[in-house]
Each structure stands twice: as C-alpha cells, then as structure tokens.
Amino acid sequence: MDHETIELGHQFTIDEIDRLLPDFSDYFLGLPEGYFLVRTPTPEFLEALNEEREIQAMAKIDDMDVFQRTVAEHLAKNLSEEDKKTILEDPKYERHHFGFGMYIRNKYIHGRNIQANKGKGFVMPADSISADIFHELVEILKKAA
C-alpha cells in the first residue's frame, strides 16, 4: 500500500493520533502545541496511521445507513478469511456481542464524534449501531461467498 511521506518533525494534533499513542508512543514528542514525529516511520506505523485516518473520515459521514455500510465494508476488506468463515458459520449477533461487537464499538464508535448520530432528535446507542454494522457485514460476506 502506498503511504504519504511523513518527515521527522511532522506535527500532529492529539485527535489525529490519540488511538495510535498506546502502540506508537515512542514515535512522538508531546508538547503544548502538538505532537511531533521523532522517529522514522515504519511501514507498520504508516499502516496504522492510514487506517486511523480512514476511520476518522468514516466518523464524518452524516447518514447512519451510509456510515454503517462503510464500516461493514472496511471490516470485510480487513478481516482474515478465518474470521469471515467464523462469522458466516454463526451469523447471530447475540453470540458475537461481547467479542466482535465490542471490537466494533471500541474501534469505530466509542470516543469518536459520529456525525450520523447527531441532530436527529435522538442518539442511537453504540450497541445498536454495532449490531446493525454486524448485520450489514454478514450480508456483505454472504454476497462474497
């Protein structure tokens, strides 16, 4: 995969890298004006940064159906064949709620400013959003099988 060139000293905001810090904290120097890249980026770092930027872009989608479909497509693209097989063999969300469902909530929903969940007169619970994403994923995987 092609990555943009990021030079040492590149400045990031905390919003850009918040979820990268646990795995890549030694890449950054945190100062009041931002976080600066102090280590030459590895392919793993660049891949994680690219994925984080993709997920942040998904959070800006303002239509819930489009958001859920986009997340499901992202998951389908990135799941291992073994994980896809496991989901298709047992596609009932209730059995995946505390495992894969939590993964969806933690990676794509919690702590993100989901635009599709604003200004609609109500807020969809994260569990409902992740369940809908899972069901959409199952449909995508079935069509691909």
C-alpha positions, -999 to 999 in steps of 0.1 A, spaced: 0 0 0 13 35 -8 17 59 20 23 96 21 57 107 30 58 119 66 90 137 77 106 138 111 92 168 130 58 165 114 32 179 138 0 160 147 -29 170 169 -40 147 197 -72 140 177 -52 127 148 -31 103 169 -49 96 201 -55 59 192 -20 54 179 -3 65 212 -7 32 230 12 13 204 35 40 190 42 64 219 79 63 212 73 79 178 60 112 193 72 141 214 42 157 231 45 195 235 17 221 243 14 230 206 10 194 195 27 160 190 58 158 168 72 128 150 106 120 164 112 85 149 114 75 113 80 59 104 80 22 99 56 5 74 36 -7 105 33 29 118 22 42 84 -4 15 80 -18 22 115 -19 60 107 -36 54 74 -62 31 90 -69 57 117 -74 84 92 -98 62 73 -118 56 104 -118 93 113 -132 100 78 -159 75 84 -169 93 116 -177 124 95 -203 106 74 -236 122 83 -260 94 71 -263 65 96 -270 39 69 -240 51 48 -218 51 80 -228 16 89 -223 3 54 -189 20 51 -177 5 84 -190 -30 74 -172 -27 40 -140 -17 59 -143 -47 82 -150 -71 53 -119 -58 35 -97 -62 66 -109 -94 82 -90 -126 79 -105 -155 59 -108 -174 92 -127 -146 109 -151 -143 79 -157 -180 80 -164 -179 117 -190 -151 113 -207 -169 84 -209 -201 103 -226 -184 132 -242 -151 120 -263 -145 151 -251 -112 166 -261 -122 201 -232 -147 200 -207 -121 189 -219 -92 210 -193 -94 238 -164 -102 214 -166 -89 179 -194 -65 188 -171 -48 214 -143 -46 189 -167 -27 165 -178 -4 193 -143 3 205 -127 8 171 -154 26 152 -179 41 176 -168 49 212 -147 80 216 -155 92 181 -176 121 171 -200 102 149 -217 128 127 -245 104 117 -256 102 154 -261 140 158 -290 163 153 -316 136 146 -336 142 178 -322 110 194 -289 93 198 -286 57 187 -269 35 214 -235 22 204 -248 -14 209 -275 -8 183 -250 8 159 -226 -21 162 -254 -47 158 -265 -30 126 -229 -29 113 -225 -66 121 -257 -75 102 -245 -54 73 -212 -72 74 -229 -106 73 -248 -96 42 -216 -84 25 -198 -116 34 -227 -138 22 -227 -120 -12 -189 -125 -15 -191 -162 -6 
